[in-house]
Amino acid sequence: PLSLSQDDLDINGHAIECRVYAEDPRNNFLPDIGKLVNYQRPQGPGVRVDDGFREGMEIPIYYDPMIAKLVVHGKDRNEAIQRMVRAIQEYHINGVSTTLDFCKFVMEHPSFREGNYSTKFVELHLQEFLNLHVESDAERLAAIFAAKIMAKQQTNSSQNHSSASQTSPWLKRKED
């Protein structure tokens, strides 16, 4: 028997852990390897990062691709979720694909927030995550394409304007 009973314990807030893996959620969570070109850990109240990697290190193929355990604590579940979302947004990893955006998706998902989830969460909601990212990638590409078209039009317009002003009939008449 244990020396403590449930009544002897004081519950103090709520904690959530996200495991940050070098995996690509868009490719069936396939592990990714490579150099951590940029690695900035989140900080702040109630945030803890347990990791074994630093910027410039390689994620090897020979081991589990877990980069870190991101743990947050809040006064209640809602505050812990908000802290986790903030911590995920502050976590910057470049060089390998990570599960951070999927973790953020989970934290913001209505089923998770309502406590209506199970071990089948990934199975039930992965396609929804993939659809969100396809749309945002398409929107980003559309914006880049539109900006390039506008820049080209502005360049053409200014070239046409300068060549038009050089051959303008008004200029010729003024010279006459």
C-alpha positions in Angstrom: 0.0 0.0 0.0 1.0 3.6 -0.6 1.7 5.9 2.3 -0.5 8.6 0.7 -4.2 8.5 -0.2 -5.9 10.6 -2.8 -7.2 13.0 -0.1 -3.6 13.8 0.9 -2.9 15.2 -2.6 -3.4 18.8 -3.7 -4.1 19.3 -7.4 -2.4 22.4 -8.7 -3.5 23.4 -12.2 -3.3 21.6 -15.4 -0.4 20.4 -17.6 -0.2 19.4 -21.3 2.7 17.8 -23.1 3.3 17.8 -26.9 6.1 15.7 -28.3 8.0 17.5 -31.0 9.1 15.0 -33.6 11.2 15.5 -36.8 8.3 14.0 -38.8 6.2 15.3 -41.7 2.5 15.1 -40.8 1.7 15.9 -44.4 3.5 12.7 -45.4 1.9 10.2 -43.0 4.3 11.3 -40.2 7.3 10.1 -42.1 10.5 10.8 -40.1 12.7 13.6 -41.4 16.5 13.9 -41.0 18.8 16.8 -41.5 20.5 19.7 -39.8 18.7 22.0 -37.3 19.5 25.2 -39.2 17.4 27.2 -36.8 16.4 26.1 -33.3 14.7 28.5 -31.0 12.9 27.2 -27.9 9.8 28.9 -26.5 10.0 30.4 -23.1 7.8 32.2 -20.6 5.7 31.3 -17.6 4.5 27.8 -17.4 6.6 26.5 -20.3 9.2 23.8 -20.1 11.2 22.2 -23.0 13.0 18.9 -22.4 15.3 18.4 -25.4 18.6 17.0 -26.4 19.3 19.0 -29.5 20.7 22.5 -30.3 20.9 24.6 -33.3 23.4 23.2 -35.8 23.0 19.6 -34.7 21.9 16.8 -37.0 18.7 14.7 -36.6 20.1 11.2 -37.3 18.3 8.4 -39.1 19.4 5.8 -36.5 17.3 6.9 -33.5 13.8 8.0 -32.6 13.2 11.4 -34.3 11.9 13.1 -31.2 13.4 16.5 -30.9 11.8 17.6 -27.6 9.0 17.3 -25.1 7.2 20.6 -24.8 5.3 20.9 -21.5 3.1 23.7 -20.3 1.3 24.3 -17.0 -1.6 26.6 -16.3 -4.1 27.3 -13.6 -6.7 25.3 -15.5 -7.0 23.3 -18.8 -8.0 26.4 -20.9 -5.0 28.4 -19.7 -2.7 25.4 -20.4 -4.1 25.1 -23.9 -3.5 28.8 -24.5 0.0 28.5 -23.2 0.7 25.5 -25.5 -0.6 27.4 -28.6 1.6 30.4 -27.7 4.6 28.1 -27.0 4.1 26.3 -30.4 4.0 29.6 -32.2 7.2 30.7 -30.5 9.0 27.5 -31.3 11.1 28.0 -34.4 12.7 24.9 -36.1 14.1 25.0 -39.6 16.0 22.3 -41.5 13.6 19.5 -40.8 9.8 19.0 -40.9 8.2 18.8 -37.5 5.0 17.9 -35.9 4.6 21.4 -34.3 1.9 22.6 -36.8 -0.1 19.4 -36.2 0.2 19.9 -32.4 -1.2 23.4 -32.8 -4.0 22.0 -34.9 -4.9 19.6 -32.1 -4.8 22.3 -29.4 -7.1 24.5 -31.5 -9.5 21.7 -32.6 -13.0 22.0 -31.1 -13.1 18.3 -30.2 -9.9 18.6 -28.2 -11.0 21.8 -26.5 -14.3 20.2 -25.5 -12.6 17.1 -24.2 -14.3 15.0 -26.8 -11.3 13.0 -28.2 -9.8 9.6 -28.0 -6.7 7.7 -29.3 -8.4 7.8 -32.7 -8.0 11.6 -33.0 -5.3 11.4 -35.7 -7.3 8.8 -37.7 -10.5 10.9 -37.4 -9.0 14.4 -38.0 -5.8 14.0 -40.1 -7.6 14.7 -43.4 -9.1 17.9 -41.9 -5.5 19.0 -41.0 -4.2 18.1 -44.5 -7.1 20.0 -46.2 -6.3 23.1 -44.1 -2.7 23.1 -45.1 -3.5 22.5 -48.8 -5.7 25.6 -48.8 -3.2 27.8 -47.0 -0.4 26.6 -49.3 -2.6 27.4 -52.3 -3.5 30.8 -50.9 0.1 31.6 -50.3 1.1 30.6 -53.8 -1.8 32.6 -55.2 -0.7 35.7 -53.3 2.9 35.3 -54.5 1.7 34.8 -58.1 -0.5 37.9 -57.9 2.3 40.0 -56.4 4.6 38.9 -59.3 2.0 39.8 -61.9 1.5 43.2 -60.3 5.2 43.9 -60.1 5.6 42.9 -63.8 2.7 45.1 -64.8 4.2 48.0 -62.9 7.5 47.5 -64.5 5.9 47.3 -68.0 3.8 50.4 -67.2 6.8 52.4 -66.2 8.8 51.3 -69.2 5.9 52.1 -71.5 5.4 55.5 -69.8 9.1 56.4 -70.2 9.3 55.3 -73.8 6.0 57.0 -74.6 7.2 60.2 -73.1 10.3 60.1 -75.3 8.2 59.7 -78.5 5.3 61.8 -77.4 3.8 64.0 -80.2 3.7 66.8 -77.7 7.4 66.7 -77.3 7.9 66.8 -81.1 5.6 69.8 -81.4 7.3 71.6 -78.6 10.6 71.1 -80.4 9.2 72.4 -83.7 
